[in-house]
Amino acid sequence: AQGDALNVLGCAAGYNLRWLMRWIAFLRAWLQAMAGASLSLAHRSPLTFGA
């Protein structure tokens, strides 16, 4: 009985860990895309071509 309970906990923890890793990868990619977009906008800004 205890082994069955531990198996359920292990499966749930593994599923949640995979979900968490996918979410972190998505968030990291999104942040990199936002940082790249802000850098490209900074290069196109008329203020950067000033005097």
C-alpha positions in Angstrom: 0.0 0.0 0.0 2.8 2.4 0.8 4.6 1.6 -2.4 1.4 2.5 -4.4 1.1 5.8 -2.6 4.7 6.6 -3.3 4.2 5.7 -7.0 1.3 8.1 -7.3 3.4 10.9 -5.7 6.3 10.1 -8.0 4.1 10.2 -11.1 2.5 13.5 -10.0 5.8 15.1 -9.2 7.3 13.9 -12.6 4.3 15.4 -14.5 4.5 18.7 -12.6 8.3 18.8 -13.2 7.9 18.4 -16.9 5.1 21.0 -17.0 7.3 23.4 -15.0 10.3 22.9 -17.3 8.1 23.6 -20.4 6.8 26.7 -18.8 10.2 28.0 -17.9 11.5 27.3 -21.4 8.5 29.2 -22.9 9.0 32.1 -20.5 12.7 32.3 -21.3 12.0 32.3 -25.1 9.4 35.0 -24.7 11.7 37.2 -22.6 14.5 36.8 -25.2 12.0 37.7 -27.9 10.9 40.8 -26.0 14.5 41.8 -25.3 15.4 41.4 -29.0 12.4 43.5 -30.0 13.3 46.3 -27.6 16.9 46.3 -28.9 15.8 46.5 -32.5 13.4 49.3 -31.7 16.3 51.2 -29.9 18.4 50.9 -33.0 15.7 52.4 -35.2 14.8 55.2 -32.8 15.5 58.7 -34.3 17.0 59.7 -30.9 19.9 57.3 -31.4 20.9 59.1 -34.7 21.0 62.5 -33.0 23.8 65.0 -33.1 
